[in-house]
């Protein structure tokens, strides 16, 4: 069947029984991460990310297998950015072997691929029967309910986020189900642009309009309560952009009026916020402090890029190498660059950054064409909303890392996929009818990729759960034997994961310290050393293994090798003052008290509130003033 600009009412002449149920199953699996991700703290931990990745990849598997399942030719929709996004994804996968930590790079590839898979699946399946309306409605309603939850937090004066307490450093800033209020604000900013587009769009149906109106009413106050400066700015600017694109479609006169009126409206809204939101205004007045903090991270990240400019350090490597480059407040690590563009450049090099930017430009240009040239007013205005959502995400990413928040990124691509499905169904975006042989070839290749991704995600999730939910909880109970068994099972489940080895190595070291039999003690130390060596092979930048290795050398009596190992830790991770305390304890062990005092004094510059280290320093100073003393037998 030749290429067509419009999908017929049925994608085959005689639609097989069960096709609707099959497609709906795949569609809602693809939508699930966008609905559950924001609820689960934004999906920023592997325990929530990996199951959502599995859902997205499973939906893609069901999508590509349709030619085999139904024995028919099936149309294929390519929303804006499909091919360039695929090229970037291939590059991300190709960089895994050369990454600083290949396992972390594999996990990052699974996440990026899950976003691409969900985007394609929704774009291909949501256009039939008005499914796109329910997808957009579900996204709007979920965001609105998140905002309503923030209202509840505020009225109760609570810092609770579901079953945990938000970090005290955020004060009473509201974040809904997010720990970080800035990421919550980005969700609301994207949703605000979508809600404005829906309300301005004819023929979307009253149900969707009511949900959009509800979201538009609920969002503003929680957004202000988040005190996110960039989030509020994007929440004002993104709907303004959406309105400007809609006006541009109507002609030069409407565009001229919009250029005059919309900035004035934005200024009025900003003035109202400035005068009424005291807490947000206070944060705005303190922006210079945060700017210095971020600029320090950006300078370090630029140096990180300079050290690996072409290919980068590898996916998931930023938090592993940041201590070499970024100097922050005591005890803090950068973890993210707080600028997604610099972050991508650091991990994937200038090649990866260029591919990511090309993908973004392809998406923007595609949606802009629909918004300005579509024959259908509904498509055009929703495309303007898509542009507003993209703008909100990309603008805030200059000062934050919202594209690295799995829940937020899946909300964006799912909404874009739903809008794309409408444009594909009505002919604004092209659909392809690949010949049977090519269609089956794509199905086989796509199916194998999806199955591989699902297998990797299941394996990684099992290992993570084994460590975090079983091994560590057993350690909290004091049941070392149960913790060892849980870590051992996790290591067997995923032979490439490094975290089970860290638990086992730590346990082996602890057992060695309490073992009275010298032969068995040495055997335990050798076992711990072997586990550390294997762990460092899997993740050379995990400081836990290097720290354990230094302790093992000390217990084996090789004080000089241990000293060099502790010094290397301090040099590699200057933002972690605990390693200086450990170095001081080792100097104490060697009866080099002056050097121990100097290291503790330096550590206390980073953590002045640590009373334990302060008491240890006083003891050492007393011993120095008394003319020395016996070496310490234990470290703090």
C-alpha positions as CSV (number, residue, x, y, z in Angstrom):
1,X,0.0,0.0,0.0
2,X,1.5,3.4,-0.9
3,X,2.3,6.2,1.5
4,X,-0.7,8.1,2.7
5,X,-1.1,11.5,4.3
6,X,-4.1,10.3,6.3
7,X,-4.9,7.1,8.2
8,X,-8.2,5.6,7.0
9,X,-11.0,5.0,9.6
10,X,-9.5,1.5,10.1
11,X,-5.8,0.8,9.6
12,X,-6.8,-2.3,7.7
13,X,-9.9,-2.9,5.6
14,X,-11.3,-5.4,8.0
15,X,-10.2,-4.7,11.6
16,X,-9.5,-8.0,13.5
17,X,-11.4,-8.8,16.6
18,X,-9.4,-7.8,19.7
19,X,-7.4,-5.0,17.9
20,X,-9.0,-2.3,20.0
21,X,-8.3,-4.0,23.3
22,X,-4.7,-4.8,22.2
23,X,-4.0,-1.2,21.3
24,X,-5.6,0.2,24.4
25,X,-3.5,-2.1,26.5
26,X,-0.3,-0.9,24.8
27,X,-1.5,2.8,24.9
28,X,-2.1,2.8,28.6
29,X,1.1,1.0,29.4
30,X,2.8,3.9,27.5
31,X,0.9,6.5,29.4
32,X,1.4,4.9,32.8
33,X,4.9,6.4,33.5
34,X,3.5,9.9,32.8
35,X,0.7,9.4,35.4
36,X,2.6,7.5,38.1
37,X,6.1,9.1,37.7
38,X,5.1,12.5,39.1
39,X,3.2,10.8,42.0
40,X,6.2,8.7,43.0
41,X,8.4,11.7,44.0
42,X,8.9,12.5,40.3
43,X,10.5,9.1,39.7
44,X,14.0,10.0,40.7
45,X,15.1,6.7,42.2
46,X,15.6,3.3,40.5
47,X,12.9,1.6,42.5
48,X,10.3,3.7,40.7
49,X,12.2,4.5,37.4
50,X,12.9,0.9,36.3
51,X,9.3,-0.4,36.6
52,X,8.1,2.6,34.6
53,X,10.8,1.9,32.0
54,X,9.5,-1.7,31.8
55,X,6.0,-0.4,31.1
56,X,7.1,2.0,28.4
57,X,9.3,-0.7,26.7
58,X,6.5,-3.2,26.9
59,X,4.1,-0.8,25.3
60,X,6.6,-0.4,22.4
61,X,6.9,-4.1,22.1
62,X,3.1,-4.5,21.7
63,X,3.2,-1.6,19.1
64,X,5.8,-3.1,16.8
65,X,4.4,-6.7,17.0
66,X,1.1,-5.6,15.4
67,X,2.0,-6.9,11.9
68,X,2.6,-10.4,13.4
69,X,-0.3,-10.4,15.8
70,X,-2.9,-9.4,13.3
71,X,-1.2,-10.6,10.1
72,X,-1.8,-7.3,8.3
73,X,-0.2,-4.1,7.0
74,X,-0.1,-1.5,9.7
75,X,0.6,2.2,9.4
76,X,3.6,3.7,11.1
77,X,3.5,7.3,12.4
78,X,6.7,9.3,12.9
79,X,6.0,12.3,15.2
80,X,8.5,15.3,15.1
81,X,11.9,14.3,16.2
82,X,11.5,10.5,15.8
83,X,14.5,9.9,13.5
84,X,16.9,12.4,15.1
85,X,15.9,11.1,18.5
86,X,16.6,7.5,17.3
87,X,20.1,8.6,16.2
88,X,20.8,10.2,19.6
89,X,19.6,7.0,21.3
90,X,21.8,4.9,19.1
91,X,24.7,7.1,20.1
92,X,23.8,6.8,23.8
93,X,23.9,3.0,23.5
94,X,27.1,3.0,21.6
95,X,28.8,5.1,24.3
96,X,28.1,2.5,27.0
97,X,31.3,0.5,26.7
98,X,33.5,3.6,26.9
99,X,31.7,5.2,29.8
100,X,33.4,5.8,33.2
101,X,30.8,3.4,34.7
102,X,29.2,1.3,31.9
103,X,26.5,0.0,34.2
104,X,25.3,3.5,35.0
105,X,25.5,4.4,31.3
106,X,23.3,1.3,30.6
107,X,20.7,2.5,33.1
108,X,20.7,6.0,31.5
109,X,20.2,4.5,28.1
110,X,17.2,2.5,29.3
111,X,15.6,5.7,30.6
112,X,16.2,7.8,27.5
113,X,15.0,4.9,25.3
114,X,11.9,4.5,27.5
115,X,11.0,8.2,26.8
116,X,11.5,7.7,23.0
117,X,9.5,4.4,23.1
118,X,6.5,6.0,25.0
119,X,6.5,9.0,22.6
120,X,6.3,6.8,19.5
121,X,3.8,4.4,21.0
122,X,1.4,7.2,22.1
123,X,1.7,9.0,18.7
124,X,0.8,5.8,16.9
125,X,-2.1,4.6,19.1
126,X,-3.8,7.6,20.6
127,X,-5.3,9.1,17.4
128,X,-8.0,6.5,16.8
129,X,-11.4,7.0,18.4
130,X,-10.5,10.2,20.3
131,X,-8.1,8.4,22.6
132,X,-5.8,11.5,22.6
133,X,-8.5,13.4,24.6
134,X,-8.4,10.9,27.4
135,X,-4.6,10.9,27.4
136,X,-4.4,14.7,27.7
137,X,-7.2,14.8,30.2
138,X,-5.5,12.2,32.4
139,X,-2.2,14.2,32.3
140,X,-4.0,17.5,33.2
141,X,-6.0,15.9,35.9
142,X,-3.0,14.2,37.5
143,X,-1.1,17.5,37.6
144,X,-4.1,19.3,39.0
145,X,-4.5,16.7,41.8
146,X,-0.8,17.1,42.5
147,X,-1.4,20.8,42.9
148,X,-4.4,20.1,45.2
149,X,-2.1,17.9,47.3
150,X,0.3,20.9,47.7
151,X,-2.7,23.0,48.9
152,X,-3.3,20.4,51.5
153,X,0.3,20.4,52.6
154,X,0.3,24.2,52.9
155,X,-3.0,24.4,54.9
156,X,-1.7,21.7,57.3
157,X,1.7,23.4,57.6
158,X,3.3,20.0,56.8
159,X,6.6,19.2,55.1
160,X,5.4,15.6,54.5
161,X,5.7,14.2,51.0
162,X,3.6,11.0,51.0
163,X,5.4,8.8,53.6
164,X,8.6,10.8,54.0
165,X,9.5,14.3,55.2
166,X,10.9,16.8,52.7
167,X,14.5,18.0,53.5
168,X,14.5,20.8,56.0
169,X,16.7,22.9,53.6
170,X,13.5,23.5,51.5
171,X,11.7,25.1,54.5
172,X,8.0,25.4,53.9
173,X,8.2,25.5,50.1
174,X,5.5,23.3,48.7
175,X,6.3,20.5,46.2
176,X,3.2,18.3,46.1
177,X,4.5,14.7,45.6
178,X,8.0,16.0,44.7
179,X,10.8,16.3,47.2
180,X,12.2,19.2,45.2
181,X,9.8,22.1,44.7
182,X,11.6,23.2,41.5
183,X,10.7,20.0,39.7
184,X,7.1,20.2,40.9
185,X,7.0,23.8,39.5
186,X,8.2,22.5,36.2
187,X,5.4,20.0,36.0
188,X,2.9,22.8,36.7
189,X,4.5,25.1,34.2
190,X,4.3,22.5,31.4
191,X,0.7,21.7,32.4
192,X,-0.2,25.4,32.4
193,X,0.8,25.7,28.7
194,X,-1.2,22.6,27.8
195,X,-4.3,23.8,29.8
196,X,-4.3,27.2,28.0
197,X,-4.0,25.5,24.6
198,X,-7.0,23.2,25.4
199,X,-9.1,26.0,26.7
200,X,-8.4,28.0,23.5
201,X,-9.1,25.1,21.2
202,X,-12.5,24.5,19.6
203,X,-14.0,21.1,19.2
204,X,-12.0,19.3,21.9
205,X,-15.1,18.4,23.9
206,X,-16.5,19.7,27.1
207,X,-15.0,16.9,29.3
208,X,-11.4,17.9,28.3
209,X,-12.2,21.6,28.6
210,X,-13.6,21.1,32.1
211,X,-10.5,19.2,33.2
212,X,-8.3,21.9,31.7
213,X,-10.3,24.7,33.4
214,X,-9.9,22.9,36.7
215,X,-6.1,22.6,36.2
216,X,-5.9,26.3,35.3
217,X,-7.7,27.2,38.5
218,X,-5.7,24.9,40.7
219,X,-2.2,25.4,39.4
220,X,-1.4,29.1,40.2
221,X,-1.4,29.0,44.0
222,X,0.7,25.8,44.4
223,X,3.1,27.2,41.8
224,X,3.6,30.3,43.9
225,X,3.9,28.2,47.1
226,X,6.8,26.2,45.4
227,X,8.8,29.5,45.4
228,X,10.5,28.3,42.3
229,X,11.7,31.4,40.5
230,X,12.4,29.7,37.2
231,X,9.2,27.6,37.5
232,X,7.0,30.7,38.0
233,X,8.7,32.5,35.1
234,X,8.2,29.5,32.8
235,X,4.6,29.2,33.9
236,X,4.0,32.8,32.9
237,X,6.1,32.6,29.7
238,X,5.0,29.3,28.3
239,X,1.3,30.1,28.1
240,X,2.2,33.5,26.6
241,X,4.2,31.8,23.9
242,X,1.3,29.5,23.3
243,X,-1.0,32.5,22.9
244,X,1.5,34.2,20.6
245,X,1.7,31.2,18.3
246,X,-2.1,31.0,18.1
247,X,-2.2,34.7,17.3
248,X,0.5,34.3,14.6
249,X,-1.6,31.7,12.9
250,X,-4.6,34.2,12.7
251,X,-2.5,36.8,10.8
252,X,-0.2,39.7,11.1
253,X,-2.8,41.9,12.8
254,X,-3.5,39.4,15.5
255,X,0.2,38.8,15.9
256,X,0.9,42.5,16.3
257,X,-1.8,42.8,19.0
258,X,-0.3,39.7,20.7
259,X,3.2,41.2,20.6
260,X,1.9,44.3,22.3
261,X,-0.6,42.7,24.7
262,X,0.9,39.4,25.9
263,X,4.1,41.0,27.3
264,X,2.0,43.5,29.1
265,X,-0.1,40.7,30.5
266,X,3.0,38.8,31.6
267,X,4.3,41.9,33.4
268,X,0.9,42.4,35.1
269,X,0.9,38.8,36.3
270,X,4.5,39.2,37.5
271,X,3.7,42.4,39.3
272,X,0.8,40.7,41.1
273,X,3.0,37.8,42.1
274,X,5.7,40.2,43.3
275,X,3.4,42.2,45.5
276,X,1.3,39.3,46.9
277,X,3.8,36.4,47.2
278,X,6.1,37.5,50.0
279,X,8.1,34.2,50.3
280,X,8.7,34.1,46.6
281,X,9.7,37.7,46.5
282,X,12.2,36.9,49.3
283,X,13.7,34.1,47.2
284,X,13.9,36.5,44.2
285,X,15.8,39.0,46.3
286,X,18.3,36.3,47.4
287,X,18.9,35.2,43.8
288,X,22.5,36.4,43.9
289,X,23.5,33.7,46.4
290,X,22.0,30.9,44.3
291,X,23.5,32.4,41.1
292,X,27.0,32.2,42.7
293,X,26.3,28.6,43.7
294,X,25.1,27.6,40.2
295,X,27.8,29.5,38.4
296,X,30.4,27.6,40.4
297,X,28.8,24.3,39.2
298,X,28.7,25.5,35.7
299,X,32.4,26.5,35.7
300,X,33.3,23.0,37.0
301,X,31.0,21.4,34.4
302,X,32.7,23.3,31.6
303,X,36.0,22.1,32.8
304,X,34.6,18.6,32.8
305,X,33.6,19.0,29.2
306,X,37.0,20.3,28.3
307,X,38.6,17.1,29.7
308,X,36.5,14.9,27.4
309,X,35.1,17.3,24.8
310,X,34.2,14.9,21.9
311,X,32.6,11.9,23.5
312,X,32.1,12.9,27.1
313,X,32.6,10.8,30.3
314,X,29.7,8.5,29.6
315,X,26.0,8.4,30.6
316,X,25.3,8.5,34.3
317,X,28.8,9.7,35.1
318,X,28.3,13.2,36.2
319,X,27.7,12.4,39.9
320,X,30.7,10.1,39.8
321,X,33.3,12.6,38.5
322,X,31.8,15.9,39.8
323,X,34.1,16.0,42.8
324,X,37.1,16.4,40.5
325,X,35.8,19.6,39.1
326,X,33.1,21.2,41.2
327,X,33.8,22.9,44.5
328,X,30.6,23.4,46.5
329,X,29.4,23.9,50.0
330,X,30.6,21.6,52.8
331,X,29.5,18.0,52.4
332,X,27.6,18.6,49.2
333,X,28.1,16.9,45.8
334,X,26.8,18.4,42.6
335,X,25.1,15.3,41.3
336,X,23.6,17.3,38.5
337,X,25.0,20.4,36.7
338,X,21.7,22.3,37.2
339,X,21.9,23.0,33.5
340,X,20.7,20.1,31.3
341,X,22.7,21.3,28.3
342,X,26.0,21.4,30.2
343,X,25.1,18.1,31.8
344,X,24.5,16.4,28.5
345,X,27.8,17.8,27.2
346,X,29.7,16.5,30.2
347,X,28.3,13.0,29.9
348,X,28.0,12.6,26.1
349,X,30.4,15.2,24.8
350,X,29.9,17.8,22.1
351,X,28.8,15.1,19.7
352,X,26.0,14.0,22.0
353,X,25.0,17.5,22.9
354,X,24.8,18.4,19.2
355,X,22.6,15.3,18.5
356,X,20.3,16.2,21.5
357,X,20.0,19.8,20.3
358,X,19.2,18.7,16.7
359,X,16.4,16.4,18.1
360,X,15.0,19.4,20.1
361,X,15.1,21.6,17.0
362,X,13.4,18.9,14.9
363,X,10.6,18.7,17.4
364,X,10.2,22.5,17.6
365,X,10.2,23.0,13.9
366,X,7.8,20.1,13.4
367,X,5.3,21.5,15.9
368,X,5.7,25.0,14.5
369,X,4.8,23.8,11.0
370,X,1.6,22.2,12.4
371,X,0.7,25.2,14.4
372,X,1.1,27.6,11.5
373,X,0.1,25.5,8.5
374,X,-2.4,23.0,9.7
375,X,-5.8,22.8,7.9
376,X,-7.4,22.1,11.2
377,X,-7.7,24.8,13.9
378,X,-7.9,22.2,16.6
379,X,-4.6,20.6,15.6
380,X,-2.9,24.0,15.2
381,X,-3.9,25.2,18.7
382,X,-2.9,22.0,20.4
383,X,0.4,22.2,18.5
384,X,0.9,25.7,20.0
385,X,0.3,24.1,23.4
386,X,3.0,21.5,22.6
387,X,5.4,24.3,21.8
388,X,4.6,26.0,25.1
389,X,5.3,22.7,27.0
390,X,8.6,22.3,25.2
391,X,9.5,25.9,25.9
392,X,8.7,25.5,29.6
393,X,10.9,22.3,29.8
394,X,13.8,23.7,27.8
395,X,13.9,27.2,29.4
396,X,13.9,25.9,33.0
397,X,16.6,23.4,32.0
398,X,19.1,26.3,31.7
399,X,19.1,26.6,35.5
400,X,17.9,23.1,36.6
401,X,17.8,19.5,35.6
402,X,14.1,18.8,34.9
403,X,14.8,16.8,31.8
404,X,16.7,14.4,34.0
405,X,13.6,14.0,36.2
406,X,12.1,10.9,34.7
407,X,8.5,11.7,35.7
408,X,8.7,15.2,34.1
409,X,10.3,14.1,30.9
410,X,7.6,11.3,30.5
411,X,4.8,13.8,31.0
412,X,6.3,16.0,28.2
413,X,6.8,13.2,25.6
414,X,3.4,11.6,26.4
415,X,1.5,14.8,26.0
416,X,3.4,15.5,22.8
417,X,2.7,12.0,21.5
418,X,-1.0,12.4,22.1
419,X,-1.1,15.7,20.2
420,X,0.9,14.2,17.4
421,X,-1.5,11.3,17.2
422,X,-4.3,13.7,16.4
423,X,-2.2,15.4,13.7
424,X,-1.4,12.0,12.2
425,X,-5.0,10.9,12.2
426,X,-6.1,14.0,10.4
427,X,-3.3,14.2,7.9
428,X,-1.2,17.1,9.2
429,X,1.6,14.7,10.0
430,X,2.5,11.9,7.6
431,X,1.8,8.2,8.1
432,X,3.7,5.4,6.3
433,X,2.4,2.1,5.1
434,X,5.6,0.0,4.9
435,X,5.5,-3.0,2.5
436,X,5.0,-6.3,4.3
437,X,8.6,-7.4,4.2
438,X,9.9,-4.1,5.6
439,X,7.1,-3.9,8.1
440,X,7.9,-7.4,9.4
441,X,11.6,-6.6,9.5
442,X,11.0,-3.4,11.6
443,X,8.7,-5.5,13.8
444,X,11.4,-8.1,14.4
445,X,14.2,-5.6,15.0
446,X,12.0,-3.4,17.3
447,X,10.7,-6.4,19.1
448,X,14.2,-7.7,19.8
449,X,15.3,-4.2,21.1
450,X,12.3,-3.9,23.3
451,X,12.7,-7.4,24.7
452,X,16.4,-6.7,25.4
453,X,15.6,-3.4,27.2
454,X,12.9,-5.1,29.3
455,X,15.2,-7.9,30.3
456,X,17.9,-5.4,31.3
457,X,15.4,-3.3,33.3
458,X,14.0,-6.3,35.1
459,X,17.4,-7.5,36.0
460,X,18.6,-4.1,37.2
461,X,15.4,-3.6,39.2
462,X,15.7,-7.0,40.9
463,X,19.2,-6.2,42.0
464,X,18.3,-2.8,43.2
465,X,15.3,-4.1,45.2
466,X,17.5,-6.9,46.6
467,X,20.0,-4.4,48.0
468,X,17.7,-1.5,49.1
469,X,14.6,-3.3,50.3
470,X,16.2,-6.5,51.7
471,X,19.9,-6.2,52.3
472,X,19.9,-2.7,53.8
473,X,16.8,-3.3,55.8
474,X,18.3,-6.4,57.2
475,X,21.4,-4.3,58.2
476,X,19.1,-1.9,60.0
477,X,17.7,-4.8,62.0
478,X,21.2,-5.9,62.8
479,X,20.7,-9.2,60.9
480,X,24.1,-9.4,59.1
481,X,23.5,-13.0,57.9
482,X,20.2,-12.0,56.2
483,X,21.8,-9.0,54.6
484,X,24.6,-11.1,53.2
485,X,22.2,-13.6,51.7
486,X,20.1,-10.8,50.2
487,X,23.1,-9.1,48.7
488,X,24.4,-12.4,47.4
489,X,21.1,-13.1,45.6
490,X,21.1,-9.6,44.2
491,X,24.6,-10.1,42.8
492,X,23.6,-13.4,41.2
493,X,20.4,-11.8,39.8
494,X,22.4,-9.1,38.0
495,X,26.0,-10.0,37.5
496,X,26.9,-6.5,36.3
497,X,25.4,-4.6,39.3
498,X,28.0,-3.1,41.7
499,X,25.8,-2.2,44.7
500,X,25.4,-5.8,46.0
501,X,29.2,-6.1,46.0
502,X,29.5,-3.0,48.2
503,X,27.2,-4.4,50.8
504,X,29.0,-7.8,50.7
505,X,32.4,-6.2,51.0
506,X,31.4,-4.0,53.9
507,X,29.9,-7.1,55.7
508,X,33.1,-9.1,55.1
509,X,35.2,-6.3,56.5
510,X,33.0,-6.1,59.6
511,X,33.1,-9.8,60.1
512,X,36.9,-9.7,59.8
513,X,37.1,-7.0,62.5
514,X,35.3,-9.2,65.0
515,X,36.9,-12.5,64.0
516,X,39.2,-13.8,66.8
517,X,40.9,-16.5,64.6
518,X,43.8,-14.8,62.7
519,X,43.5,-17.3,59.8
520,X,39.8,-16.7,59.4
521,X,40.3,-13.0,59.8
522,X,42.8,-12.9,57.0
523,X,40.5,-15.0,54.9
524,X,37.6,-12.5,55.4
525,X,39.9,-9.6,54.6
526,X,41.0,-11.2,51.4
527,X,37.4,-11.9,50.5
528,X,36.5,-8.2,51.2
529,X,39.5,-7.1,49.1
530,X,38.4,-9.3,46.2
531,X,34.8,-7.9,46.3
532,X,36.2,-4.4,46.3
533,X,38.4,-5.1,43.3
534,X,35.5,-6.5,41.4
535,X,33.3,-3.6,42.4
536,X,35.9,-1.1,41.3
537,X,36.1,-2.9,38.0
538,X,32.3,-2.5,37.5
539,X,32.3,1.1,38.8
540,X,35.7,2.6,39.1
541,X,34.4,5.9,40.5
542,X,32.3,4.5,43.5
543,X,34.2,5.8,46.5
544,X,32.7,3.2,48.8
545,X,35.0,0.5,47.4
546,X,38.1,2.7,47.6
547,X,37.2,3.5,51.2
548,X,36.8,-0.1,52.1
549,X,40.0,-1.0,50.3
550,X,41.9,1.6,52.4
551,X,40.5,0.1,55.6
552,X,41.4,-3.4,54.6
553,X,45.0,-2.3,54.0
554,X,45.1,-0.7,57.4
555,X,43.8,-3.9,59.1
556,X,46.3,-6.0,57.2
557,X,49.1,-3.8,58.7
558,X,50.2,-2.1,55.6
559,X,49.9,1.4,57.1
560,X,51.8,3.3,54.3
561,X,49.6,1.8,51.5
562,X,46.5,2.6,53.6
563,X,47.7,6.1,54.1
564,X,48.2,6.6,50.4
565,X,44.7,5.2,49.8
566,X,43.1,7.6,52.3
567,X,45.0,10.5,50.8
568,X,43.8,9.5,47.3
569,X,40.2,9.5,48.6
570,X,40.6,13.0,50.0
571,X,42.1,14.2,46.8
572,X,39.4,12.6,44.6
573,X,36.4,13.6,46.7
574,X,37.2,16.9,48.4
575,X,33.5,17.6,49.0
576,X,33.2,14.6,51.3
577,X,34.9,15.6,54.6
578,X,34.2,12.3,56.2
579,X,37.2,10.9,54.2
580,X,39.4,13.6,55.9
581,X,38.1,12.3,59.3
582,X,39.1,8.8,58.2
583,X,42.5,10.1,57.1
584,X,42.9,11.8,60.5
585,X,42.1,8.6,62.3
586,X,44.7,6.7,60.2
587,X,47.3,9.4,61.1
588,X,46.3,8.9,64.7
589,X,46.8,5.1,64.3
590,X,50.3,5.9,63.1
591,X,50.9,8.2,66.0
592,X,51.3,11.2,63.6
593,X,49.2,13.4,65.8
594,X,50.0,16.8,64.3
595,X,48.9,15.7,60.9
596,X,45.8,14.1,62.4
597,X,44.9,17.4,64.0
598,X,45.5,19.3,60.7
599,X,43.2,17.0,58.8
600,X,40.4,17.2,61.4
601,X,40.6,21.0,61.4
602,X,40.3,21.0,57.7
603,X,37.3,18.6,57.8
604,X,35.6,20.8,60.4
605,X,35.7,23.7,57.9
606,X,33.4,21.6,55.8
607,X,31.2,20.3,58.6
608,X,31.4,22.7,61.5
609,X,28.2,21.2,63.1
610,X,29.7,17.8,63.6
611,X,30.1,17.4,67.3
612,X,31.7,14.0,67.1
613,X,34.6,15.2,65.0
614,X,34.9,18.3,67.2
615,X,35.3,16.2,70.3
616,X,37.8,13.9,68.6
617,X,39.8,17.0,67.7
618,X,39.9,18.2,71.3
619,X,41.1,14.8,72.4
620,X,43.9,14.9,69.8
621,X,44.9,18.4,70.8
622,X,45.1,17.4,74.4
623,X,47.3,14.5,73.5
624,X,49.6,16.7,71.4
625,X,49.9,19.2,74.3
626,X,50.7,16.3,76.6
627,X,53.6,15.3,74.3
628,X,52.0,12.6,72.2
629,X,50.4,9.3,73.3
630,X,49.7,5.8,72.2
631,X,48.2,5.3,68.8
632,X,44.4,5.1,68.5
633,X,43.0,1.6,68.4
634,X,39.8,2.5,66.7
635,X,38.5,5.2,64.3
636,X,35.5,7.4,64.8
